[in-house]
Amino acid sequence: MSEETPGFDEKPEVPADAAQDDAEPKAADSADTAEGAAPAGDSAQDVALLAQLDQARTALGERTADLQRLQAEYQNYRRRVERDRITVKEIAVASLLTELLPTLDDIGRAREHGELVGGFKSVAESLETVAAKMGLQQFGKEGEPFDPTVHEALMHSYAPDVTETTCVAILQPGYRIGERTIRPARVAVAEPQPGAAPKSESAEGDKPSGEDADAADKG
């Protein structure tokens, strides 16, 4: 026989469209599989990101607390330094002015005796002005109540015209700087007479009663 029978080993030709159609479902299946696996991967990644965010927030809170603590310590340090600086300045000024008090006492005595004249008067007034600018204040006046915190009693007597312990003479004025007393006022004090009645009672006792007044008018 001259004609050859086609063998069964030969593969039939498949049209290109059919091959493409077969490939598309496989690609679709792969895409579906990828989409199905994507949510699991994203969830794990989100958990990791949240954990990192929590760590960052914790670290930020710790650093913020450290910064606030350091800032508070620095502010306290500045206040202490400023307070110490003011204290040292006040002590230095008080020490200087304390050394000048005898000179100021001499100026006061010279003024009382009328000896503060001429060039000595100008120098003395300039010194008093400088001392006042540095915060020195004189205190102590006759007639004011005796206060043991700012007065030093050098002389003591009794007087019928006082109702409490009173400064009746200023022997040496006191000086202060602000609220700090650098020398108390040295004074002579007088107390009420022992057994003397208060002025209000004695004044009422001196007034005649109504009957006595009427009798005096009739007489």
PyMOL commands that place a pseudoatom at each C-alpha (Angstrom):
pseudoatom trace, name=CA, resn=MET, resi=1, chain=A, elem=C, hetatm=0, pos=[0.000, 0.000, 0.000]
pseudoatom trace, name=CA, resn=SER, resi=2, chain=A, elem=C, hetatm=0, pos=[1.475, 3.307, -1.031]
pseudoatom trace, name=CA, resn=GLU, resi=3, chain=A, elem=C, hetatm=0, pos=[-0.527, 5.452, 1.337]
pseudoatom trace, name=CA, resn=GLU, resi=4, chain=A, elem=C, hetatm=0, pos=[0.750, 5.669, 4.925]
pseudoatom trace, name=CA, resn=THR, resi=5, chain=A, elem=C, hetatm=0, pos=[-1.702, 5.515, 7.762]
pseudoatom trace, name=CA, resn=PRO, resi=6, chain=A, elem=C, hetatm=0, pos=[-1.134, 8.324, 10.197]
pseudoatom trace, name=CA, resn=GLY, resi=7, chain=A, elem=C, hetatm=0, pos=[0.373, 7.080, 13.460]
pseudoatom trace, name=CA, resn=PHE, resi=8, chain=A, elem=C, hetatm=0, pos=[-1.165, 7.490, 16.826]
pseudoatom trace, name=CA, resn=ASP, resi=9, chain=A, elem=C, hetatm=0, pos=[2.031, 9.189, 18.174]
pseudoatom trace, name=CA, resn=GLU, resi=10, chain=A, elem=C, hetatm=0, pos=[1.349, 12.384, 16.386]
pseudoatom trace, name=CA, resn=LYS, resi=11, chain=A, elem=C, hetatm=0, pos=[-0.258, 15.049, 18.606]
pseudoatom trace, name=CA, resn=PRO, resi=12, chain=A, elem=C, hetatm=0, pos=[-3.192, 16.905, 17.282]
pseudoatom trace, name=CA, resn=GLU, resi=13, chain=A, elem=C, hetatm=0, pos=[-2.697, 20.577, 16.805]
pseudoatom trace, name=CA, resn=VAL, resi=14, chain=A, elem=C, hetatm=0, pos=[-4.446, 22.751, 19.410]
pseudoatom trace, name=CA, resn=PRO, resi=15, chain=A, elem=C, hetatm=0, pos=[-5.727, 26.105, 18.292]
pseudoatom trace, name=CA, resn=ALA, resi=16, chain=A, elem=C, hetatm=0, pos=[-3.997, 29.150, 19.900]
pseudoatom trace, name=CA, resn=ASP, resi=17, chain=A, elem=C, hetatm=0, pos=[-7.259, 30.513, 21.194]
pseudoatom trace, name=CA, resn=ALA, resi=18, chain=A, elem=C, hetatm=0, pos=[-7.992, 27.317, 23.066]
pseudoatom trace, name=CA, resn=ALA, resi=19, chain=A, elem=C, hetatm=0, pos=[-4.518, 27.359, 24.674]
pseudoatom trace, name=CA, resn=GLN, resi=20, chain=A, elem=C, hetatm=0, pos=[-5.010, 30.910, 25.737]
pseudoatom trace, name=CA, resn=ASP, resi=21, chain=A, elem=C, hetatm=0, pos=[-8.396, 30.067, 27.194]
pseudoatom trace, name=CA, resn=ASP, resi=22, chain=A, elem=C, hetatm=0, pos=[-6.817, 27.252, 29.161]
pseudoatom trace, name=CA, resn=ALA, resi=23, chain=A, elem=C, hetatm=0, pos=[-4.100, 29.572, 30.499]
pseudoatom trace, name=CA, resn=GLU, resi=24, chain=A, elem=C, hetatm=0, pos=[-6.489, 32.292, 31.618]
pseudoatom trace, name=CA, resn=PRO, resi=25, chain=A, elem=C, hetatm=0, pos=[-8.326, 30.151, 34.171]
pseudoatom trace, name=CA, resn=LYS, resi=26, chain=A, elem=C, hetatm=0, pos=[-4.975, 29.103, 35.648]
pseudoatom trace, name=CA, resn=ALA, resi=27, chain=A, elem=C, hetatm=0, pos=[-3.894, 32.739, 35.936]
pseudoatom trace, name=CA, resn=ALA, resi=28, chain=A, elem=C, hetatm=0, pos=[-7.224, 33.591, 37.508]
pseudoatom trace, name=CA, resn=ASP, resi=29, chain=A, elem=C, hetatm=0, pos=[-6.783, 30.757, 39.974]
pseudoatom trace, name=CA, resn=SER, resi=30, chain=A, elem=C, hetatm=0, pos=[-3.313, 32.063, 40.869]
pseudoatom trace, name=CA, resn=ALA, resi=31, chain=A, elem=C, hetatm=0, pos=[-4.682, 35.596, 41.365]
pseudoatom trace, name=CA, resn=ASP, resi=32, chain=A, elem=C, hetatm=0, pos=[-7.472, 34.296, 43.571]
pseudoatom trace, name=CA, resn=THR, resi=33, chain=A, elem=C, hetatm=0, pos=[-4.955, 32.376, 45.636]
pseudoatom trace, name=CA, resn=ALA, resi=34, chain=A, elem=C, hetatm=0, pos=[-2.776, 35.475, 46.024]
pseudoatom trace, name=CA, resn=GLU, resi=35, chain=A, elem=C, hetatm=0, pos=[-5.728, 37.592, 47.009]
pseudoatom trace, name=CA, resn=GLY, resi=36, chain=A, elem=C, hetatm=0, pos=[-6.790, 34.994, 49.517]
pseudoatom trace, name=CA, resn=ALA, resi=37, chain=A, elem=C, hetatm=0, pos=[-3.316, 34.950, 51.087]
pseudoatom trace, name=CA, resn=ALA, resi=38, chain=A, elem=C, hetatm=0, pos=[-2.911, 38.746, 51.141]
pseudoatom trace, name=CA, resn=PRO, resi=39, chain=A, elem=C, hetatm=0, pos=[-5.177, 39.461, 54.138]
pseudoatom trace, name=CA, resn=ALA, resi=40, chain=A, elem=C, hetatm=0, pos=[-3.171, 37.154, 56.373]
pseudoatom trace, name=CA, resn=GLY, resi=41, chain=A, elem=C, hetatm=0, pos=[0.082, 38.881, 55.431]
pseudoatom trace, name=CA, resn=ASP, resi=42, chain=A, elem=C, hetatm=0, pos=[-1.357, 42.376, 55.916]
pseudoatom trace, name=CA, resn=SER, resi=43, chain=A, elem=C, hetatm=0, pos=[-2.722, 41.458, 59.347]
pseudoatom trace, name=CA, resn=ALA, resi=44, chain=A, elem=C, hetatm=0, pos=[0.663, 40.277, 60.574]
pseudoatom trace, name=CA, resn=GLN, resi=45, chain=A, elem=C, hetatm=0, pos=[2.284, 43.393, 59.206]
pseudoatom trace, name=CA, resn=ASP, resi=46, chain=A, elem=C, hetatm=0, pos=[-0.304, 45.593, 60.961]
pseudoatom trace, name=CA, resn=VAL, resi=47, chain=A, elem=C, hetatm=0, pos=[0.333, 43.837, 64.281]
pseudoatom trace, name=CA, resn=ALA, resi=48, chain=A, elem=C, hetatm=0, pos=[4.061, 44.413, 63.878]
pseudoatom trace, name=CA, resn=LEU, resi=49, chain=A, elem=C, hetatm=0, pos=[3.515, 48.080, 63.049]
pseudoatom trace, name=CA, resn=LEU, resi=50, chain=A, elem=C, hetatm=0, pos=[1.222, 48.534, 66.050]
pseudoatom trace, name=CA, resn=ALA, resi=51, chain=A, elem=C, hetatm=0, pos=[3.805, 46.941, 68.309]
pseudoatom trace, name=CA, resn=GLN, resi=52, chain=A, elem=C, hetatm=0, pos=[6.477, 49.288, 66.963]
pseudoatom trace, name=CA, resn=LEU, resi=53, chain=A, elem=C, hetatm=0, pos=[4.126, 52.245, 67.426]
pseudoatom trace, name=CA, resn=ASP, resi=54, chain=A, elem=C, hetatm=0, pos=[3.495, 51.281, 71.048]
pseudoatom trace, name=CA, resn=GLN, resi=55, chain=A, elem=C, hetatm=0, pos=[7.217, 51.019, 71.667]
pseudoatom trace, name=CA, resn=ALA, resi=56, chain=A, elem=C, hetatm=0, pos=[7.767, 54.420, 70.076]
pseudoatom trace, name=CA, resn=ARG, resi=57, chain=A, elem=C, hetatm=0, pos=[5.018, 55.944, 72.210]
pseudoatom trace, name=CA, resn=THR, resi=58, chain=A, elem=C, hetatm=0, pos=[6.462, 54.398, 75.375]
pseudoatom trace, name=CA, resn=ALA, resi=59, chain=A, elem=C, hetatm=0, pos=[9.934, 55.682, 74.520]
pseudoatom trace, name=CA, resn=LEU, resi=60, chain=A, elem=C, hetatm=0, pos=[8.524, 59.128, 73.746]
pseudoatom trace, name=CA, resn=GLY, resi=61, chain=A, elem=C, hetatm=0, pos=[6.678, 59.225, 77.078]
pseudoatom trace, name=CA, resn=GLU, resi=62, chain=A, elem=C, hetatm=0, pos=[9.842, 58.255, 78.958]
pseudoatom trace, name=CA, resn=ARG, resi=63, chain=A, elem=C, hetatm=0, pos=[11.921, 60.870, 77.149]
pseudoatom trace, name=CA, resn=THR, resi=64, chain=A, elem=C, hetatm=0, pos=[9.249, 63.521, 77.750]
pseudoatom trace, name=CA, resn=ALA, resi=65, chain=A, elem=C, hetatm=0, pos=[9.176, 62.683, 81.473]
pseudoatom trace, name=CA, resn=ASP, resi=66, chain=A, elem=C, hetatm=0, pos=[12.981, 62.863, 81.620]
pseudoatom trace, name=CA, resn=LEU, resi=67, chain=A, elem=C, hetatm=0, pos=[12.937, 66.222, 79.867]
pseudoatom trace, name=CA, resn=GLN, resi=68, chain=A, elem=C, hetatm=0, pos=[10.284, 67.603, 82.208]
pseudoatom trace, name=CA, resn=ARG, resi=69, chain=A, elem=C, hetatm=0, pos=[12.223, 66.390, 85.245]
pseudoatom trace, name=CA, resn=LEU, resi=70, chain=A, elem=C, hetatm=0, pos=[15.430, 67.966, 83.981]
pseudoatom trace, name=CA, resn=GLN, resi=71, chain=A, elem=C, hetatm=0, pos=[13.626, 71.215, 83.253]
pseudoatom trace, name=CA, resn=ALA, resi=72, chain=A, elem=C, hetatm=0, pos=[12.123, 71.286, 86.760]
pseudoatom trace, name=CA, resn=GLU, resi=73, chain=A, elem=C, hetatm=0, pos=[15.535, 70.576, 88.300]
pseudoatom trace, name=CA, resn=TYR, resi=74, chain=A, elem=C, hetatm=0, pos=[17.072, 73.367, 86.240]
pseudoatom trace, name=CA, resn=GLN, resi=75, chain=A, elem=C, hetatm=0, pos=[14.379, 75.832, 87.303]
pseudoatom trace, name=CA, resn=ASN, resi=76, chain=A, elem=C, hetatm=0, pos=[14.905, 74.877, 90.955]
pseudoatom trace, name=CA, resn=TYR, resi=77, chain=A, elem=C, hetatm=0, pos=[18.647, 75.283, 90.494]
pseudoatom trace, name=CA, resn=ARG, resi=78, chain=A, elem=C, hetatm=0, pos=[18.184, 78.745, 89.006]
pseudoatom trace, name=CA, resn=ARG, resi=79, chain=A, elem=C, hetatm=0, pos=[15.927, 79.770, 91.891]
pseudoatom trace, name=CA, resn=ARG, resi=80, chain=A, elem=C, hetatm=0, pos=[18.440, 78.509, 94.442]
pseudoatom trace, name=CA, resn=VAL, resi=81, chain=A, elem=C, hetatm=0, pos=[21.285, 80.330, 92.726]
pseudoatom trace, name=CA, resn=GLU, resi=82, chain=A, elem=C, hetatm=0, pos=[19.264, 83.558, 92.574]
pseudoatom trace, name=CA, resn=ARG, resi=83, chain=A, elem=C, hetatm=0, pos=[18.213, 83.220, 96.212]
pseudoatom trace, name=CA, resn=ASP, resi=84, chain=A, elem=C, hetatm=0, pos=[21.783, 82.537, 97.300]
pseudoatom trace, name=CA, resn=ARG, resi=85, chain=A, elem=C, hetatm=0, pos=[23.021, 85.471, 95.229]
pseudoatom trace, name=CA, resn=ILE, resi=86, chain=A, elem=C, hetatm=0, pos=[20.538, 87.820, 96.888]
pseudoatom trace, name=CA, resn=THR, resi=87, chain=A, elem=C, hetatm=0, pos=[21.411, 86.463, 100.330]
pseudoatom trace, name=CA, resn=VAL, resi=88, chain=A, elem=C, hetatm=0, pos=[25.133, 86.913, 99.760]
pseudoatom trace, name=CA, resn=LYS, resi=89, chain=A, elem=C, hetatm=0, pos=[24.537, 90.449, 98.504]
pseudoatom trace, name=CA, resn=GLU, resi=90, chain=A, elem=C, hetatm=0, pos=[22.398, 91.329, 101.531]
pseudoatom trace, name=CA, resn=ILE, resi=91, chain=A, elem=C, hetatm=0, pos=[25.005, 89.920, 103.907]
pseudoatom trace, name=CA, resn=ALA, resi=92, chain=A, elem=C, hetatm=0, pos=[27.791, 91.852, 102.202]
pseudoatom trace, name=CA, resn=VAL, resi=93, chain=A, elem=C, hetatm=0, pos=[25.800, 95.114, 102.261]
pseudoatom trace, name=CA, resn=ALA, resi=94, chain=A, elem=C, hetatm=0, pos=[24.783, 94.575, 105.884]
pseudoatom trace, name=CA, resn=SER, resi=95, chain=A, elem=C, hetatm=0, pos=[28.395, 93.905, 106.854]
pseudoatom trace, name=CA, resn=LEU, resi=96, chain=A, elem=C, hetatm=0, pos=[29.569, 97.088, 105.127]
pseudoatom trace, name=CA, resn=LEU, resi=97, chain=A, elem=C, hetatm=0, pos=[26.847, 99.273, 106.612]
pseudoatom trace, name=CA, resn=THR, resi=98, chain=A, elem=C, hetatm=0, pos=[27.392, 97.802, 110.075]
pseudoatom trace, name=CA, resn=GLU, resi=99, chain=A, elem=C, hetatm=0, pos=[30.962, 99.090, 109.907]
pseudoatom trace, name=CA, resn=LEU, resi=100, chain=A, elem=C, hetatm=0, pos=[29.602, 102.551, 109.051]
pseudoatom trace, name=CA, resn=LEU, resi=101, chain=A, elem=C, hetatm=0, pos=[27.170, 102.747, 111.980]
pseudoatom trace, name=CA, resn=PRO, resi=102, chain=A, elem=C, hetatm=0, pos=[29.662, 104.319, 114.415]
pseudoatom trace, name=CA, resn=THR, resi=103, chain=A, elem=C, hetatm=0, pos=[30.378, 107.034, 111.848]
pseudoatom trace, name=CA, resn=LEU, resi=104, chain=A, elem=C, hetatm=0, pos=[26.660, 107.623, 111.370]
pseudoatom trace, name=CA, resn=ASP, resi=105, chain=A, elem=C, hetatm=0, pos=[26.288, 107.866, 115.149]
pseudoatom trace, name=CA, resn=ASP, resi=106, chain=A, elem=C, hetatm=0, pos=[29.011, 110.518, 115.250]
pseudoatom trace, name=CA, resn=ILE, resi=107, chain=A, elem=C, hetatm=0, pos=[27.220, 112.432, 112.495]
pseudoatom trace, name=CA, resn=GLY, resi=108, chain=A, elem=C, hetatm=0, pos=[23.976, 112.264, 114.458]
pseudoatom trace, name=CA, resn=ARG, resi=109, chain=A, elem=C, hetatm=0, pos=[25.603, 113.561, 117.637]
pseudoatom trace, name=CA, resn=ALA, resi=110, chain=A, elem=C, hetatm=0, pos=[27.313, 116.358, 115.727]
pseudoatom trace, name=CA, resn=ARG, resi=111, chain=A, elem=C, hetatm=0, pos=[23.939, 117.336, 114.242]
pseudoatom trace, name=CA, resn=GLU, resi=112, chain=A, elem=C, hetatm=0, pos=[22.330, 117.410, 117.702]
pseudoatom trace, name=CA, resn=HIS, resi=113, chain=A, elem=C, hetatm=0, pos=[25.054, 119.708, 119.025]
pseudoatom trace, name=CA, resn=GLY, resi=114, chain=A, elem=C, hetatm=0, pos=[24.992, 121.994, 116.010]
pseudoatom trace, name=CA, resn=GLU, resi=115, chain=A, elem=C, hetatm=0, pos=[28.466, 121.012, 114.914]
pseudoatom trace, name=CA, resn=LEU, resi=116, chain=A, elem=C, hetatm=0, pos=[27.437, 119.688, 111.495]
pseudoatom trace, name=CA, resn=VAL, resi=117, chain=A, elem=C, hetatm=0, pos=[28.521, 122.696, 109.405]
pseudoatom trace, name=CA, resn=GLY, resi=118, chain=A, elem=C, hetatm=0, pos=[30.636, 123.558, 106.390]
pseudoatom trace, name=CA, resn=GLY, resi=119, chain=A, elem=C, hetatm=0, pos=[32.338, 120.878, 104.355]
pseudoatom trace, name=CA, resn=PHE, resi=120, chain=A, elem=C, hetatm=0, pos=[31.812, 118.294, 107.098]
pseudoatom trace, name=CA, resn=LYS, resi=121, chain=A, elem=C, hetatm=0, pos=[28.040, 118.727, 106.677]
pseudoatom trace, name=CA, resn=SER, resi=122, chain=A, elem=C, hetatm=0, pos=[28.195, 118.085, 102.928]
pseudoatom trace, name=CA, resn=VAL, resi=123, chain=A, elem=C, hetatm=0, pos=[30.324, 114.956, 103.380]
pseudoatom trace, name=CA, resn=ALA, resi=124, chain=A, elem=C, hetatm=0, pos=[28.070, 113.679, 106.153]
pseudoatom trace, name=CA, resn=GLU, resi=125, chain=A, elem=C, hetatm=0, pos=[24.898, 114.203, 104.136]
pseudoatom trace, name=CA, resn=SER, resi=126, chain=A, elem=C, hetatm=0, pos=[26.463, 112.487, 101.120]
pseudoatom trace, name=CA, resn=LEU, resi=127, chain=A, elem=C, hetatm=0, pos=[27.370, 109.493, 103.263]
pseudoatom trace, name=CA, resn=GLU, resi=128, chain=A, elem=C, hetatm=0, pos=[23.838, 109.300, 104.674]
pseudoatom trace, name=CA, resn=THR, resi=129, chain=A, elem=C, hetatm=0, pos=[22.394, 109.504, 101.166]
pseudoatom trace, name=CA, resn=VAL, resi=130, chain=A, elem=C, hetatm=0, pos=[24.580, 106.646, 99.931]
pseudoatom trace, name=CA, resn=ALA, resi=131, chain=A, elem=C, hetatm=0, pos=[23.673, 104.528, 102.948]
pseudoatom trace, name=CA, resn=ALA, resi=132, chain=A, elem=C, hetatm=0, pos=[19.974, 105.171, 102.324]
pseudoatom trace, name=CA, resn=LYS, resi=133, chain=A, elem=C, hetatm=0, pos=[20.340, 104.163, 98.665]
pseudoatom trace, name=CA, resn=MET, resi=134, chain=A, elem=C, hetatm=0, pos=[21.872, 100.899, 99.834]
pseudoatom trace, name=CA, resn=GLY, resi=135, chain=A, elem=C, hetatm=0, pos=[18.702, 100.232, 101.831]
pseudoatom trace, name=CA, resn=LEU, resi=136, chain=A, elem=C, hetatm=0, pos=[19.733, 101.412, 105.303]
pseudoatom trace, name=CA, resn=GLN, resi=137, chain=A, elem=C, hetatm=0, pos=[16.773, 102.661, 107.348]
pseudoatom trace, name=CA, resn=GLN, resi=138, chain=A, elem=C, hetatm=0, pos=[16.912, 104.321, 110.744]
pseudoatom trace, name=CA, resn=PHE, resi=139, chain=A, elem=C, hetatm=0, pos=[14.201, 103.636, 113.313]
pseudoatom trace, name=CA, resn=GLY, resi=140, chain=A, elem=C, hetatm=0, pos=[13.375, 104.430, 116.913]
pseudoatom trace, name=CA, resn=LYS, resi=141, chain=A, elem=C, hetatm=0, pos=[11.209, 107.324, 118.145]
pseudoatom trace, name=CA, resn=GLU, resi=142, chain=A, elem=C, hetatm=0, pos=[10.261, 108.625, 121.537]
pseudoatom trace, name=CA, resn=GLY, resi=143, chain=A, elem=C, hetatm=0, pos=[6.766, 107.683, 122.639]
pseudoatom trace, name=CA, resn=GLU, resi=144, chain=A, elem=C, hetatm=0, pos=[6.484, 104.455, 120.672]
pseudoatom trace, name=CA, resn=PRO, resi=145, chain=A, elem=C, hetatm=0, pos=[5.669, 101.215, 122.523]
pseudoatom trace, name=CA, resn=PHE, resi=146, chain=A, elem=C, hetatm=0, pos=[8.649, 99.143, 123.587]
pseudoatom trace, name=CA, resn=ASP, resi=147, chain=A, elem=C, hetatm=0, pos=[9.213, 96.142, 121.306]
pseudoatom trace, name=CA, resn=PRO, resi=148, chain=A, elem=C, hetatm=0, pos=[11.928, 93.756, 122.525]
pseudoatom trace, name=CA, resn=THR, resi=149, chain=A, elem=C, hetatm=0, pos=[12.472, 92.459, 118.992]
pseudoatom trace, name=CA, resn=VAL, resi=150, chain=A, elem=C, hetatm=0, pos=[13.720, 95.854, 117.749]
pseudoatom trace, name=CA, resn=HIS, resi=151, chain=A, elem=C, hetatm=0, pos=[14.470, 97.768, 120.956]
pseudoatom trace, name=CA, resn=GLU, resi=152, chain=A, elem=C, hetatm=0, pos=[17.168, 97.272, 123.568]
pseudoatom trace, name=CA, resn=ALA, resi=153, chain=A, elem=C, hetatm=0, pos=[16.309, 98.834, 126.946]
pseudoatom trace, name=CA, resn=LEU, resi=154, chain=A, elem=C, hetatm=0, pos=[19.340, 100.428, 128.626]
pseudoatom trace, name=CA, resn=MET, resi=155, chain=A, elem=C, hetatm=0, pos=[17.442, 102.474, 131.213]
pseudoatom trace, name=CA, resn=HIS, resi=156, chain=A, elem=C, hetatm=0, pos=[14.246, 101.760, 133.096]
pseudoatom trace, name=CA, resn=SER, resi=157, chain=A, elem=C, hetatm=0, pos=[11.875, 103.974, 135.093]
pseudoatom trace, name=CA, resn=TYR, resi=158, chain=A, elem=C, hetatm=0, pos=[8.236, 104.442, 136.063]
pseudoatom trace, name=CA, resn=ALA, resi=159, chain=A, elem=C, hetatm=0, pos=[5.944, 107.181, 134.857]
pseudoatom trace, name=CA, resn=PRO, resi=160, chain=A, elem=C, hetatm=0, pos=[2.363, 108.036, 135.843]
pseudoatom trace, name=CA, resn=ASP, resi=161, chain=A, elem=C, hetatm=0, pos=[1.392, 109.158, 132.358]
pseudoatom trace, name=CA, resn=VAL, resi=162, chain=A, elem=C, hetatm=0, pos=[2.032, 105.891, 130.471]
pseudoatom trace, name=CA, resn=THR, resi=163, chain=A, elem=C, hetatm=0, pos=[-0.276, 102.911, 130.208]
pseudoatom trace, name=CA, resn=GLU, resi=164, chain=A, elem=C, hetatm=0, pos=[2.288, 100.472, 128.766]
pseudoatom trace, name=CA, resn=THR, resi=165, chain=A, elem=C, hetatm=0, pos=[6.032, 100.095, 128.568]
pseudoatom trace, name=CA, resn=THR, resi=166, chain=A, elem=C, hetatm=0, pos=[7.058, 103.025, 126.388]
pseudoatom trace, name=CA, resn=CYS, resi=167, chain=A, elem=C, hetatm=0, pos=[10.287, 104.322, 124.864]
pseudoatom trace, name=CA, resn=VAL, resi=168, chain=A, elem=C, hetatm=0, pos=[10.776, 107.709, 126.527]
pseudoatom trace, name=CA, resn=ALA, resi=169, chain=A, elem=C, hetatm=0, pos=[14.269, 108.411, 125.127]
pseudoatom trace, name=CA, resn=ILE, resi=170, chain=A, elem=C, hetatm=0, pos=[16.278, 107.157, 122.169]
pseudoatom trace, name=CA, resn=LEU, resi=171, chain=A, elem=C, hetatm=0, pos=[19.845, 106.728, 123.341]
pseudoatom trace, name=CA, resn=GLN, resi=172, chain=A, elem=C, hetatm=0, pos=[21.039, 105.282, 120.039]
pseudoatom trace, name=CA, resn=PRO, resi=173, chain=A, elem=C, hetatm=0, pos=[18.905, 104.841, 116.920]
pseudoatom trace, name=CA, resn=GLY, resi=174, chain=A, elem=C, hetatm=0, pos=[18.368, 101.424, 115.403]
pseudoatom trace, name=CA, resn=TYR, resi=175, chain=A, elem=C, hetatm=0, pos=[19.046, 100.470, 111.812]
pseudoatom trace, name=CA, resn=ARG, resi=176, chain=A, elem=C, hetatm=0, pos=[17.552, 97.896, 109.475]
pseudoatom trace, name=CA, resn=ILE, resi=177, chain=A, elem=C, hetatm=0, pos=[17.914, 96.795, 105.856]
pseudoatom trace, name=CA, resn=GLY, resi=178, chain=A, elem=C, hetatm=0, pos=[14.552, 95.743, 104.556]
pseudoatom trace, name=CA, resn=GLU, resi=179, chain=A, elem=C, hetatm=0, pos=[13.202, 93.340, 107.169]
pseudoatom trace, name=CA, resn=ARG, resi=180, chain=A, elem=C, hetatm=0, pos=[16.658, 92.580, 108.588]
pseudoatom trace, name=CA, resn=THR, resi=181, chain=A, elem=C, hetatm=0, pos=[17.547, 94.449, 111.782]
pseudoatom trace, name=CA, resn=ILE, resi=182, chain=A, elem=C, hetatm=0, pos=[21.284, 95.058, 111.869]
pseudoatom trace, name=CA, resn=ARG, resi=183, chain=A, elem=C, hetatm=0, pos=[21.194, 96.974, 115.157]
pseudoatom trace, name=CA, resn=PRO, resi=184, chain=A, elem=C, hetatm=0, pos=[18.342, 97.416, 117.652]
pseudoatom trace, name=CA, resn=ALA, resi=185, chain=A, elem=C, hetatm=0, pos=[17.441, 100.868, 118.899]
pseudoatom trace, name=CA, resn=ARG, resi=186, chain=A, elem=C, hetatm=0, pos=[18.910, 101.449, 122.355]
pseudoatom trace, name=CA, resn=VAL, resi=187, chain=A, elem=C, hetatm=0, pos=[16.321, 103.211, 124.444]
pseudoatom trace, name=CA, resn=ALA, resi=188, chain=A, elem=C, hetatm=0, pos=[15.225, 104.299, 127.896]
pseudoatom trace, name=CA, resn=VAL, resi=189, chain=A, elem=C, hetatm=0, pos=[11.824, 102.907, 128.810]
pseudoatom trace, name=CA, resn=ALA, resi=190, chain=A, elem=C, hetatm=0, pos=[9.175, 103.855, 131.328]
pseudoatom trace, name=CA, resn=GLU, resi=191, chain=A, elem=C, hetatm=0, pos=[6.494, 101.617, 132.790]
pseudoatom trace, name=CA, resn=PRO, resi=192, chain=A, elem=C, hetatm=0, pos=[3.220, 102.587, 134.484]
pseudoatom trace, name=CA, resn=GLN, resi=193, chain=A, elem=C, hetatm=0, pos=[3.451, 103.295, 138.195]
pseudoatom trace, name=CA, resn=PRO, resi=194, chain=A, elem=C, hetatm=0, pos=[2.810, 100.129, 140.233]
pseudoatom trace, name=CA, resn=GLY, resi=195, chain=A, elem=C, hetatm=0, pos=[-0.777, 100.181, 141.507]
pseudoatom trace, name=CA, resn=ALA, resi=196, chain=A, elem=C, hetatm=0, pos=[-1.724, 103.193, 139.407]
pseudoatom trace, name=CA, resn=ALA, resi=197, chain=A, elem=C, hetatm=0, pos=[-5.217, 103.016, 137.933]
pseudoatom trace, name=CA, resn=PRO, resi=198, chain=A, elem=C, hetatm=0, pos=[-5.608, 103.323, 134.173]
pseudoatom trace, name=CA, resn=LYS, resi=199, chain=A, elem=C, hetatm=0, pos=[-6.314, 106.806, 132.893]
pseudoatom trace, name=CA, resn=SER, resi=200, chain=A, elem=C, hetatm=0, pos=[-9.846, 105.962, 131.860]
pseudoatom trace, name=CA, resn=GLU, resi=201, chain=A, elem=C, hetatm=0, pos=[-10.746, 104.726, 135.346]
pseudoatom trace, name=CA, resn=SER, resi=202, chain=A, elem=C, hetatm=0, pos=[-9.019, 107.608, 137.115]
pseudoatom trace, name=CA, resn=ALA, resi=203, chain=A, elem=C, hetatm=0, pos=[-10.777, 110.086, 134.842]
pseudoatom trace, name=CA, resn=GLU, resi=204, chain=A, elem=C, hetatm=0, pos=[-14.133, 108.545, 135.640]
pseudoatom trace, name=CA, resn=GLY, resi=205, chain=A, elem=C, hetatm=0, pos=[-13.257, 108.585, 139.338]
pseudoatom trace, name=CA, resn=ASP, resi=206, chain=A, elem=C, hetatm=0, pos=[-12.462, 112.282, 139.196]
pseudoatom trace, name=CA, resn=LYS, resi=207, chain=A, elem=C, hetatm=0, pos=[-15.877, 113.159, 137.768]
pseudoatom trace, name=CA, resn=PRO, resi=208, chain=A, elem=C, hetatm=0, pos=[-18.457, 114.086, 140.453]
pseudoatom trace, name=CA, resn=SER, resi=209, chain=A, elem=C, hetatm=0, pos=[-21.579, 111.976, 140.557]
pseudoatom trace, name=CA, resn=GLY, resi=210, chain=A, elem=C, hetatm=0, pos=[-24.963, 113.420, 139.640]
pseudoatom trace, name=CA, resn=GLU, resi=211, chain=A, elem=C, hetatm=0, pos=[-26.074, 113.872, 143.287]
pseudoatom trace, name=CA, resn=ASP, resi=212, chain=A, elem=C, hetatm=0, pos=[-22.801, 115.526, 144.230]
pseudoatom trace, name=CA, resn=ALA, resi=213, chain=A, elem=C, hetatm=0, pos=[-23.114, 117.890, 141.304]
pseudoatom trace, name=CA, resn=ASP, resi=214, chain=A, elem=C, hetatm=0, pos=[-26.660, 118.820, 142.274]
pseudoatom trace, name=CA, resn=ALA, resi=215, chain=A, elem=C, hetatm=0, pos=[-25.608, 119.410, 145.863]
pseudoatom trace, name=CA, resn=ALA, resi=216, chain=A, elem=C, hetatm=0, pos=[-22.756, 121.582, 144.711]
pseudoatom trace, name=CA, resn=ASP, resi=217, chain=A, elem=C, hetatm=0, pos=[-25.091, 123.619, 142.536]
pseudoatom trace, name=CA, resn=LYS, resi=218, chain=A, elem=C, hetatm=0, pos=[-27.544, 124.120, 145.440]
pseudoatom trace, name=CA, resn=GLY, resi=219, chain=A, elem=C, hetatm=0, pos=[-24.757, 125.105, 147.766]
for i in range(1, 219): cmd.bond("trace and resi %d" % i, "trace and resi %d" % (i + 1))
show_as sticks, trace
zoom trace
